[in-house]
Amino acid sequence: MELRHLKYFLAVAEELNFTKASEKLFISQPPLSRQIAELEEELEAKLFIRNNKKVELTEAGKYFKEEIKALFQNLEHISAKTKKIAENVSGEFRIAYISSIYSAVISDLIKHLKAQFPYVNFKLFEISTTKQIDALELGKIEMGIIRSPIKSPKIQSHLWFKDGFSLVYNKKSVQIKSENEILKLKDETFVFFNKDYAPHYHEVLLQLCAFYGFEPKIIHEANNINSIVQLVKNGLGISIVPSNIAKNNQDPEIGFIELKKVNLYTNVSIITSKDDNSEITQSAVEFLLPQRS
């Protein structure tokens, strides 16, 4: 049984007329009749009832028609997906991001990409800046969202936005009204990012405290911004977090004070491989870049 047998069968089954089916297939009627006869012989089943007036499907023919139609639809799907893969708009696309990026933005990005590339399997990973750079250089991710400078000949960096800093504190535990009172917190317990996990960010936080005239008493460390905020909420200390987090946190138990006096910012950047010219990567970068804070 060959694919042409099935195509010829479907044409006759839909037209219920050998003459019209042969015209549709651009072949003469005798070869078409011969192909149908060969198919029936191989299946050991009569598919059509033929007489001088009309052609009808047998019960076996009706069943065979529905199954072959489904088969061809599946073949079309397979062909389309194969083409998508060849065009690099299918398969897998891996995105890494730092924990201090508002998760709703990432969700919006995936929705945008999924609408454009329905055959792609998008995977998300929350990874530190240092590990993202390594992963991108090794081809383990296609795109990253990082905080801090990037120096790699293999990576292209797109500045997304500059992010300032805000003090975060538990309103019940700490009484503070403005940036001018920050020095009063010099004896408070601080919760910071782990130095080994985010060395650049850790250094920036120390610089911020030095600007306000004290060295922080770091008791607790964490590798995730949400964990830091939760520790603060639980009254285990105070911290300094990206203003992007402060803008998107509505918890009534937590207070934020933006640190406007100090001229310190971090660059939040989108990183991709310099060798990556895929349509998916381009679409992801273009979607995010207009959404600057």
Buried (B, 14 or more C-beta within 10 A) or exposed (E): EEEEBBEBBBBBBEBEBBEBBBBBBEBEBEEBBEBBEBBBEEBEBEBBEEEEEEBEBBEBBEEBBEEBBEEBEEEEEEEEBEEBEEEBBBEEBBBBBBBBBBEEBBEBBBEBBEEBBEBBEBEBBBBBBBBBBBBBBEEBBBBBBBBBEBEBEEBBBEEBBEBBBBBBBBEEBBEBEEBEBBEEBBEBBBBBBBBEBBBBBBEBBBEBBEBBEBEBEBEBBBBBBBBBBBBBBEBBBBBBBBBBBBBEBEEEEBBBBEBEEBEEBBBBBBBBBEEBEBEBBEBBBEBBEEEEB
